[in-house]
Every structure is written in C-alpha cells, then in structure tokens.
Amino acid sequence: MNAMSVWRRFVLPLAVAGGLVAGLGARGLFAGDVLLKSEPDGKPFVVGAAVADITPEIGPGKRTVFLGGSGVNRPARRVLDPITARALVVEHGGVKIALAAVDLVGFMNNEVAAVRESLPAAWGINYLMVCATHVHSAPDSIGIWALPLGADRAWLAKVRERIKEAVGRANEARRPARLTHFLTHTGVKGFIRDSRPPEVIDDTLTAMKFDDAETGATIATVVGWGNHPETIPLDGNDLSSDFPHFLREGVASGVGAGDKRVLGVGGTVIFWNACVGGLMTPLGVPVKRFDTGEVVAGESYKKAQALGDNLAAITLKTIAAGGTSDDQPRLYAHARRVRIPVSNPRFRLAALTGLIQRDNANGTLESEVGVVEIGLMQAILAPGEVYPELVVGGVEMPEGHDRGDRVLEKVPLKKAMENYTKFPWVIGLANDELGYLLPYTQWDEQKPFTYQLRSAPYGEENSPGPEGGPRVYGEIYHLLKERAGG
C-alpha cells in the first residue's frame, strides 16, 4: 500500500470523524525573540560536550518501532548502531548557549520548545538549538510514516529527557577552551548528487575544534556538511544513524587501514547537516574508499561506512593541515519566531487530525529562524530541508514553472554572509522540520513540467507550500542584514 493510499484509508476517516484535536499537545516558543551577544574580552570560551543514547528498545513485548523518512510503516527489526543526542554548551561573557543534534529525520518545533521549558534555570542556559541529522533509518519522530497512530509519544518524551540529560552533562563538563576553525570542499564525485534540476550542490565541509585550554586535549569537534543520510536501503528495516555514525566515530578514533590510516583527535564529535533539499542524496552514487580503493555501489551498511569514513578522513586531514585560531572569542545568537504559510493539504490534514501535533492557525505553522555565531563562524538556522539554490545561488525561473514572474531570492544566503565571515555554516533542520524549502520560481506541480520532465518533480509534496521557502529565506536574510548593520 503506497503512502497516499494509507492517507486515504486511515487519515481521512480520522479527519472526517473528528477523532483527534487540531494542535493537540502544541506548545509555545520562547517568550519573544532571542537576541544574545558577548563581546571579545580576552577570556576564552568555556565549553562542554556530552552524548546520550536515544535508541528505542526493539524486541518481543516492545511497541513496534516504525522508521521514518521513507516508506510508510517500516518496522525496525534490528539495531545496527545507536542513535544519539549530542550536545555542545558554549559560554562566553555572560552568554551561554546549548546546541544539540539528534539522529532523527526531524525534531518538531513544539518538541524543541518542550525541551527548552524543561531546562533548570540554575543551568543558566540562555538559548537552546536542536537540529536533526535527518537520518532515514531512525524512528519516525514526526508521525507521518507510522500510520494511523503517528509517532510514539512515550518514546519522544524519553528523547526530550535524553536531550536535556546531554545538555546537562555538557554544562557540567565545560572548561576553558581554545577554538580552531576549518573549511574545505569534498567535491561531488563519490559523495553526492543533485536528483532534481537545476544541478546546484554545496559541497562545503566546515569544522570547529574545541581544545582544553590547559591540556590541549580535544573537548569536541563539530562537523557540518549537507547530504541525505540514506545510504542504507530505504526498503530495509535496520535502525541506524547512517553515515554520520561512521563520520563521528572516525573523527574521534581514527579511520582507514594500513599505511592510509588517519589518526583520530578524540573528544566528542557532533554532526550538523546542512543543505539537503533539492534533493541532495548519495542514492545511486558509487563511493570509492579512500584507503583501499574499493568501490561500493549499491545502498548498504557498507556504503554508509565508506561514505562516513571518507568524510572523516577529509575532516582529519583538514584539521592536520591547520586551521584558523580564534583569538577573539565572542558569542551571538538571534532567533526569531515566524509563521510559515502551509498550503500543502497533507500537512494541513496531519495537523488537523493531530497526527502532526502542531497548531495550524489560519493555514500557517509557527516556527523559527536564527543566526548563531561562535567566534569567527556564522551559522544560519534553517527550520527544514533548504535547497542549495537559496544558499549558494543558482535560483532559476525555468520554462513551465508554476509561480511568479521574478526571482524572489536574489542574494544567496552565503553571499550575504561572505563580508562578515570566512566560515559560513548552514545548520539545516534546526529547531523544526518544515520539509523542503524551495525557491519560489522552481515550484512545479502543473503541466507543462520544467526541464522537459515527463512528470512533476519530487519535493513539492513534502514542502509546506510555494511560499514556505521564500518566507524562510526572507526571514534569515533580514537577520543577516540586521547583524551586518544594513
């Protein structure tokens, strides 16, 4: 049974019967916008990191765990590696922020709000960001792949508690730290492809390494790169954090074989996914191992390891080559509440029935965007799967598109960042999962289809609507302009 058939059979009757309450369990955001800023004062960052396991129990007598991000009702049969919540706490000049990443297909804004509300005031955390790595072999944390019941609310409560636990332990473990910034490019071949025209790929890999100011030992390394973690067969039933697992393990403990072995740096390693819309994917991409030269073509756990190991090797070699020391520590965070227009009937129906537990007032969802700076880096917080066209450029107005007579997103977001930082980051699926965030003039549901396609391209069906991408882009662009003083 395909996804649409399931929706017609299960979800529509619930809506007609009024079986669930719209917005059930929805929670507010932080009270007002957040604007935090510390100034360079010659004092170091104070940093801690921690990891908590969020893997659900699988086996006889346990509730069935359905995987999210691909086919409907995929029961997990075994665990290949743990899925985790990883937290970084950074403090400077009286400002303390926490940045957490979870191995999930997405983590909705109301869930983020609930975690924020649970943090004890005594911890002194001024702002919390939670992003998802967007793995397609983790439990359905949204609710649209486990029908008709939706996400397991009891397990999600445990996830919230484990995020809080990771933040708390990171907060306790913080100590003075030195920060070094890194930036490189992976290239495209053997790593990623764009499955939808126009072909626009951001292959930037960014990293931050925090070292104990006294001992020099690694406290944490954060790696940012954009691609769908879907190297494991999508019709399978294996629970895993996909290539981010091997990337993190490799950076921490070392990677490779024989004389190609690259030593790890230790500490806690955190992965933040970047631009994955478009669709950025490793599907159909043969991966050649950096150490043995073996080519892994088909989707498999072996391919997840090959891709993750290659990314770890690139990260470690970039670190070994040297980066830019951050001798002027400062923190900045500006997060703003926004309402995103939602015209996608599937999304609206899911909210109406309570399958997605969000408010849907006046056809909009409350979400947030943000800009965060840690020393020399600047990161945009995008609440969904942002298309690289909005970030690095290449927005087109192809013949056959459905919307608009002019490009709305004229200045790529990284272009708006380049005069401010040499280390621009994109943190995708940050504080929400709104789905695909498309350029307005690339929206294409009606014939004739763009780029001589025979059928409608994939993306629109899992997007909030044609106004979603432009709205998120515009709000982030204004935050960047405000920060730059323009």
C-alpha positions as CSV (number, residue, x, y, z in Angstrom):
1,M,0.0,0.0,0.0
2,N,1.5,3.4,-1.0
3,A,1.6,6.4,1.2
4,M,-1.3,8.2,-0.5
5,S,-3.5,5.1,-0.1
6,V,-2.7,4.9,3.6
7,W,-3.6,8.6,3.9
8,R,-7.0,8.0,2.2
9,R,-7.7,4.8,4.2
10,F,-6.7,5.9,7.7
11,V,-6.1,9.6,8.0
12,L,-9.0,11.0,6.1
13,P,-11.5,9.0,8.1
14,L,-10.0,10.4,11.3
15,A,-10.4,13.9,10.0
16,V,-14.0,13.3,9.0
17,A,-14.8,11.7,12.3
18,G,-13.0,14.4,14.2
19,G,-11.2,11.7,16.1
20,L,-8.3,13.9,17.2
21,V,-8.0,17.6,18.2
22,A,-6.1,20.0,16.0
23,G,-2.9,21.2,17.6
24,L,-3.0,18.6,20.3
25,G,0.0,19.0,22.5
26,A,1.3,22.1,20.7
27,R,3.5,24.3,22.9
28,G,4.6,27.9,22.5
29,L,8.1,29.0,21.6
30,F,10.4,31.0,23.7
31,A,8.8,34.2,25.0
32,G,9.7,36.8,22.4
33,D,12.7,36.8,20.1
34,V,16.1,35.9,21.5
35,L,19.0,38.3,20.9
36,L,22.2,37.5,22.8
37,K,25.7,38.9,22.4
38,S,29.0,38.8,24.1
39,E,32.0,41.0,23.3
40,P,35.6,39.9,23.0
41,D,37.3,40.4,26.4
42,G,40.4,38.4,26.2
43,K,38.9,35.5,28.1
44,P,38.4,32.0,26.5
45,F,35.3,30.2,25.6
46,V,34.1,27.8,28.3
47,V,32.9,24.6,26.6
48,G,31.5,21.2,27.4
49,A,30.1,18.3,25.3
50,A,28.2,15.1,26.0
51,V,26.3,12.3,24.3
52,A,23.1,10.5,25.3
53,D,21.6,7.4,23.8
54,I,18.1,7.8,22.3
55,T,17.8,4.3,20.7
56,P,14.3,2.8,21.4
57,E,14.0,-0.8,22.7
58,I,13.3,-3.3,20.0
59,G,12.2,-6.9,20.5
60,P,9.4,-9.2,21.8
61,G,6.9,-7.4,24.1
62,K,8.0,-4.0,23.0
63,R,6.0,-1.5,21.0
64,T,6.7,-1.7,17.2
65,V,9.2,1.0,16.2
66,F,8.4,2.4,12.7
67,L,11.2,4.0,10.8
68,G,10.8,7.5,9.3
69,G,11.8,9.3,6.2
70,S,10.9,6.7,3.5
71,G,8.1,4.2,3.1
72,V,5.1,4.0,5.4
73,N,5.0,1.6,8.3
74,R,8.6,0.1,8.1
75,P,9.0,-1.8,11.4
76,A,12.6,-1.8,12.8
77,R,13.9,-5.3,13.1
78,R,17.4,-4.8,14.4
79,V,19.8,-2.0,15.6
80,L,23.0,-1.6,13.6
81,D,24.3,1.3,15.7
82,P,22.9,3.6,18.3
83,I,21.1,6.8,17.6
84,T,22.1,9.6,19.9
85,A,21.5,13.1,21.1
86,R,24.8,15.1,21.2
87,A,25.1,18.5,23.0
88,L,27.6,21.3,22.9
89,V,27.4,24.0,25.5
90,V,29.5,27.2,24.9
91,E,29.8,30.1,27.3
92,H,31.4,33.5,27.0
93,G,31.0,36.9,28.5
94,G,27.9,36.0,30.5
95,V,26.2,34.3,27.5
96,K,25.6,30.6,27.5
97,I,24.1,28.7,24.6
98,A,23.5,25.0,24.0
99,L,23.4,23.4,20.6
100,A,22.2,19.8,20.3
101,A,21.9,17.4,17.4
102,V,19.7,14.3,17.3
103,D,19.8,11.3,15.0
104,L,16.3,11.7,13.7
105,V,14.6,12.5,10.5
106,G,13.4,15.7,12.1
107,F,12.5,17.2,15.5
108,M,9.5,19.4,15.5
109,N,9.4,22.9,17.0
110,N,6.9,22.1,19.7
111,E,9.3,19.3,20.9
112,V,12.2,21.8,20.9
113,A,10.0,24.2,23.0
114,A,9.3,21.4,25.5
115,V,13.0,20.7,25.9
116,R,13.7,24.4,26.5
117,E,11.0,24.6,29.1
118,S,12.4,21.6,30.9
119,L,15.9,23.1,31.4
120,P,16.5,24.2,35.0
121,A,17.1,27.9,35.4
122,A,20.1,27.1,37.6
123,W,21.9,25.9,34.5
124,G,22.0,29.4,33.2
125,I,21.4,28.5,29.6
126,N,20.2,31.5,27.6
127,Y,19.3,29.7,24.4
128,L,19.0,26.1,23.1
129,M,19.1,25.0,19.5
130,V,18.2,21.4,18.5
131,C,18.8,20.2,15.0
132,A,18.2,16.8,13.4
133,T,20.8,14.9,11.3
134,H,17.8,13.8,9.1
135,V,18.7,10.0,9.1
136,H,16.1,7.9,7.2
137,S,16.8,4.8,9.3
138,A,15.8,6.2,12.7
139,P,12.3,6.0,14.3
140,D,9.6,8.2,12.9
141,S,9.8,11.3,15.1
142,I,7.3,13.3,13.0
143,G,4.3,10.9,12.8
144,I,3.6,10.6,9.1
145,W,5.4,7.3,8.5
146,A,3.7,5.4,11.3
147,L,0.1,5.2,10.4
148,P,-2.5,5.5,11.7
149,L,-1.2,6.1,15.2
150,G,1.7,8.5,14.4
151,A,4.9,8.9,16.4
152,D,5.4,7.1,19.7
153,R,4.7,9.9,22.2
154,A,6.2,8.0,25.1
155,W,9.4,7.4,23.3
156,L,9.5,11.1,22.2
157,A,9.2,12.1,25.9
158,K,12.3,10.0,26.5
159,V,14.1,11.7,23.6
160,R,13.3,15.1,25.2
161,E,14.6,13.8,28.5
162,R,17.8,12.5,26.9
163,I,18.4,15.8,25.1
164,K,18.1,17.5,28.5
165,E,20.4,15.0,30.0
166,A,23.1,15.6,27.3
167,V,22.8,19.3,27.7
168,G,23.1,19.0,31.5
169,R,26.2,16.8,31.4
170,A,27.8,19.1,28.8
171,N,27.1,22.0,31.0
172,E,28.7,20.3,34.0
173,A,31.7,19.3,31.9
174,R,32.6,22.7,30.5
175,R,36.0,24.1,30.9
176,P,38.2,26.8,29.2
177,A,38.8,26.0,25.6
178,R,40.6,27.2,22.5
179,L,38.7,27.2,19.2
180,T,40.1,26.5,15.7
181,H,38.0,26.9,12.5
182,F,38.3,24.8,9.4
183,L,36.7,24.8,5.9
184,T,37.2,22.6,2.9
185,H,35.3,21.1,0.0
186,T,34.6,17.4,-0.5
187,G,33.9,17.5,-4.2
188,V,30.9,15.9,-5.7
189,K,32.1,12.6,-7.3
190,G,31.8,9.7,-4.9
191,F,29.9,11.8,-2.3
192,I,26.7,13.4,-3.5
193,R,24.4,14.1,-6.4
194,D,21.5,16.5,-7.1
195,S,18.5,14.5,-8.1
196,R,16.5,17.4,-9.3
197,P,17.4,20.1,-11.9
198,P,18.9,22.6,-11.8
199,E,22.1,20.9,-10.5
200,V,23.3,23.0,-7.6
201,I,25.4,21.4,-4.9
202,D,27.1,23.0,-1.9
203,D,30.0,20.6,-1.1
204,T,31.4,22.8,1.7
205,L,32.6,20.9,4.8
206,T,33.1,23.1,7.9
207,A,34.5,22.1,11.2
208,M,35.2,23.6,14.6
209,K,37.6,22.0,17.1
210,F,37.5,22.9,20.8
211,D,40.6,22.0,22.8
212,D,41.2,22.2,26.5
213,A,43.0,25.5,27.1
214,E,45.2,23.9,29.7
215,T,45.9,20.3,28.5
216,G,45.3,20.7,24.7
217,A,43.1,17.6,24.7
218,T,40.1,17.7,22.4
219,I,36.8,18.6,24.0
220,A,34.7,18.5,20.9
221,T,34.8,18.6,17.2
222,V,31.7,19.8,15.2
223,V,31.4,18.9,11.5
224,G,29.0,20.4,9.1
225,W,28.2,19.0,5.6
226,G,25.0,18.6,3.6
227,N,23.6,15.3,2.3
228,H,20.7,12.9,2.9
229,P,21.8,10.1,5.3
230,E,20.1,7.4,3.2
231,T,22.9,5.1,2.2
232,I,21.2,2.2,3.9
233,P,18.5,0.5,1.8
234,L,15.2,2.5,2.1
235,D,13.1,-0.6,1.9
236,G,15.0,-2.2,4.7
237,N,14.2,-2.4,8.4
238,D,17.6,-1.6,10.0
239,L,17.8,1.1,12.6
240,S,21.0,3.2,12.3
241,S,22.4,6.7,12.3
242,D,23.8,6.0,8.8
243,F,26.9,7.7,7.6
244,P,27.1,10.3,10.4
245,H,27.8,7.3,12.8
246,F,31.0,6.4,10.9
247,L,31.9,10.1,10.3
248,R,31.8,10.8,14.1
249,E,33.5,7.5,15.1
250,G,36.2,8.1,12.5
251,V,37.0,11.7,13.5
252,A,37.2,10.6,17.2
253,S,39.0,7.3,16.9
254,G,40.7,7.3,13.6
255,V,39.9,5.8,10.2
256,G,41.3,3.8,7.4
257,A,43.6,0.8,7.0
258,G,47.3,0.1,6.6
259,D,49.5,3.0,5.6
260,K,46.4,5.0,4.8
261,R,45.3,5.0,8.4
262,V,44.5,8.5,9.7
263,L,44.6,9.2,13.4
264,G,41.6,10.5,15.3
265,V,41.5,13.5,17.5
266,G,39.4,12.2,20.4
267,G,36.7,14.0,22.3
268,T,33.0,14.2,21.4
269,V,32.2,14.6,17.7
270,I,28.9,16.2,16.6
271,F,27.5,16.4,13.1
272,W,25.2,19.2,11.8
273,N,23.6,18.6,8.5
274,A,23.4,21.5,6.0
275,C,21.7,21.8,2.6
276,V,19.8,18.6,1.9
277,G,16.9,19.9,-0.3
278,G,17.0,19.7,-4.0
279,L,17.3,16.7,-3.4
280,M,20.9,16.1,-2.2
281,T,21.4,12.4,-2.0
282,P,24.0,9.6,-2.0
283,L,21.5,7.3,-3.7
284,G,23.0,5.9,-7.0
285,V,26.4,7.4,-6.1
286,P,29.3,4.8,-6.1
287,V,31.6,5.5,-3.2
288,K,35.3,4.7,-3.5
289,R,37.0,4.1,-0.2
290,F,39.9,6.5,0.4
291,D,42.2,3.8,1.9
292,T,41.6,0.6,-0.2
293,G,40.2,2.0,-3.4
294,E,37.2,-0.4,-3.2
295,V,34.1,1.0,-4.9
296,V,30.8,0.4,-3.0
297,A,28.0,1.0,-5.4
298,G,24.7,-0.2,-4.0
299,E,22.9,1.1,-1.0
300,S,24.1,-0.9,2.1
301,Y,25.6,-0.5,5.5
302,K,29.0,-1.0,3.9
303,K,28.3,2.1,1.7
304,A,27.3,4.1,4.8
305,Q,30.7,3.2,6.3
306,A,32.6,4.0,3.1
307,L,31.0,7.4,2.9
308,G,31.3,8.2,6.6
309,D,35.0,7.0,6.6
310,N,35.8,9.2,3.6
311,L,34.2,12.2,5.2
312,A,36.1,11.5,8.5
313,A,39.4,11.2,6.6
314,I,38.8,14.5,4.8
315,T,38.0,16.2,8.1
316,L,41.0,14.8,9.9
317,K,43.4,15.7,7.1
318,T,41.9,19.2,7.0
319,I,42.5,19.5,10.8
320,A,46.1,18.2,10.5
321,A,46.8,20.8,7.8
322,G,46.0,23.5,10.3
323,G,43.1,25.9,10.6
324,T,42.4,29.4,11.9
325,S,42.7,30.0,15.6
326,D,40.0,32.1,17.2
327,D,41.8,34.6,19.4
328,Q,38.7,36.9,19.9
329,P,36.1,34.7,21.5
330,R,32.5,36.0,21.3
331,L,29.0,34.6,21.1
332,Y,26.0,35.8,19.2
333,A,22.5,34.3,18.8
334,H,19.4,35.9,17.3
335,A,16.4,33.7,16.9
336,R,13.0,35.0,15.6
337,R,9.5,33.5,15.7
338,V,7.9,33.2,12.3
339,R,4.6,31.9,10.9
340,I,5.1,29.8,7.7
341,P,2.2,29.6,5.2
342,V,1.1,26.0,4.8
343,S,-0.9,25.2,1.7
344,N,0.1,21.5,1.4
345,P,-3.2,19.7,2.0
346,R,-1.3,16.7,3.5
347,F,0.4,18.8,6.1
348,R,-2.7,20.7,7.0
349,L,-4.7,17.5,7.3
350,A,-1.9,16.0,9.5
351,A,-2.1,19.0,11.8
352,L,-5.9,18.9,11.8
353,T,-6.1,15.3,12.9
354,G,-3.3,15.7,15.4
355,L,-1.1,13.2,13.5
356,I,1.5,16.0,13.5
357,Q,1.0,17.7,16.8
358,R,1.2,21.3,15.8
359,D,-1.1,24.3,15.7
360,N,-2.3,25.2,12.2
361,A,-3.9,28.7,12.8
362,N,-5.1,30.4,9.6
363,G,-3.2,27.9,7.4
364,T,0.2,28.6,9.0
365,L,2.6,26.9,11.3
366,E,4.6,28.7,14.0
367,S,8.3,28.1,13.6
368,E,11.6,30.0,14.0
369,V,14.7,31.0,12.1
370,G,18.0,32.1,13.5
371,V,21.6,33.2,13.2
372,V,24.3,31.9,15.6
373,E,27.9,32.9,15.8
374,I,30.7,31.2,17.8
375,G,33.8,33.3,17.4
376,L,34.7,33.6,13.7
377,M,31.9,31.4,12.4
378,Q,28.4,32.4,11.5
379,A,25.6,29.9,11.0
380,I,22.1,30.3,9.7
381,L,19.4,28.1,11.3
382,A,17.0,26.8,8.7
383,P,13.9,25.0,10.0
384,G,13.7,22.4,7.3
385,E,15.4,21.0,4.2
386,V,16.8,24.0,2.5
387,Y,17.6,23.9,-1.3
388,P,21.3,24.8,-2.0
389,E,20.0,27.4,-4.6
390,L,18.8,29.5,-1.7
391,V,22.2,29.3,0.0
392,V,24.9,29.3,-2.8
393,G,22.9,30.6,-5.7
394,G,21.5,29.3,-8.9
395,V,17.8,30.0,-8.4
396,E,16.2,29.7,-11.9
397,M,12.9,30.6,-13.5
398,P,12.6,27.6,-15.8
399,E,10.0,27.4,-18.5
400,G,6.9,25.6,-17.2
401,H,7.2,26.7,-13.6
402,D,4.0,27.5,-11.7
403,R,4.8,30.6,-9.7
404,G,5.9,34.1,-10.1
405,D,7.5,36.2,-12.9
406,R,10.6,37.2,-11.0
407,V,13.1,35.5,-8.7
408,L,12.4,36.5,-5.1
409,E,15.6,35.0,-3.6
410,K,18.2,37.2,-5.5
411,V,21.0,37.2,-3.0
412,P,22.3,33.7,-1.9
413,L,22.4,33.5,1.8
414,K,26.1,32.7,1.9
415,K,26.7,35.7,-0.3
416,A,25.0,37.8,2.4
417,M,27.5,36.2,4.9
418,E,30.7,36.5,3.0
419,N,31.6,40.0,4.0
420,Y,31.0,39.1,7.6
421,T,32.7,35.7,8.0
422,K,35.2,33.4,6.2
423,F,33.5,30.4,7.9
424,P,29.8,30.4,6.9
425,W,27.7,27.5,8.2
426,V,24.3,26.2,7.3
427,I,22.5,24.2,10.0
428,G,19.5,22.5,8.4
429,L,16.5,21.1,10.2
430,A,17.3,23.5,13.0
431,N,14.6,23.7,15.6
432,D,12.0,22.3,13.3
433,E,11.2,20.1,10.2
434,L,9.0,22.0,7.8
435,G,10.0,19.8,4.9
436,Y,11.5,21.0,1.6
437,L,12.2,24.8,1.3
438,L,12.1,25.5,-2.4
439,P,12.8,28.6,-4.4
440,Y,9.5,30.3,-5.5
441,T,10.1,30.2,-9.2
442,Q,11.2,26.5,-9.2
443,W,7.8,25.4,-7.8
444,D,6.4,22.9,-10.3
445,E,3.2,20.8,-9.8
446,Q,1.3,21.5,-13.0
447,K,1.9,20.7,-16.7
448,P,3.9,21.6,-18.6
449,F,6.7,20.5,-16.3
450,T,10.1,22.2,-16.1
451,Y,13.2,20.9,-17.7
452,Q,11.2,18.7,-20.1
453,L,10.3,16.4,-17.3
454,R,7.5,13.9,-18.1
455,S,6.1,14.1,-14.6
456,A,6.1,16.6,-11.7
457,P,9.5,16.7,-9.8
458,Y,9.8,15.4,-6.3
459,G,9.8,18.0,-3.5
460,E,6.6,19.9,-3.6
461,E,4.6,17.1,-2.0
462,N,6.8,17.3,1.1
463,S,7.0,21.1,1.3
464,P,4.8,23.4,3.3
465,G,3.9,25.2,0.0
466,P,5.3,27.6,-2.6
467,E,5.5,30.4,0.0
468,G,7.5,28.4,2.6
469,G,10.9,28.6,1.0
470,P,10.7,32.3,0.2
471,R,9.4,33.1,3.7
472,V,12.2,31.3,5.5
473,Y,14.8,32.7,3.1
474,G,13.5,36.3,3.6
475,E,13.4,36.0,7.4
476,I,17.0,34.6,7.5
477,Y,18.2,37.2,5.0
478,H,16.8,40.0,7.2
479,L,18.5,38.6,10.3
480,L,21.8,38.6,8.4
481,K,21.3,42.1,7.2
482,E,20.5,43.3,10.7
483,R,23.6,41.6,12.1
484,A,25.7,43.3,9.4
485,G,24.1,46.7,10.3
486,G,22.4,47.1,6.9
